[in-house]
Amino acid sequence: MTQTISKSKLKANMLRIFREIEEGGEELIVTDRGKPTLIIRPIIEKKSVDDVFADLRGKAIVHEDLDEPTTEDWEALR
């Protein structure tokens, strides 16, 4: 859920609010006299496939050829 905050409240608590946005990843809409004027959101860096699966590397055991067609397996389910 996107939260909103007035410019005056943002100014008084800016560092704390920025830290919360960085940690939580949520965006914040800043208002001026009740009208939305800005969106503040963290920059999220995308992880590479190697980084995402690093913890699993070397833990999977494959007993079959992954490139072999599986049409026979699907035919058996019909």
Secondary structure by P-SEA (a helix, b strand, c coil): cbbbbcaaaaaacaaaaaaaaaaacbbbbbbcccccccccccbbbbbccccccccccccccccccccccaaaaaaaac
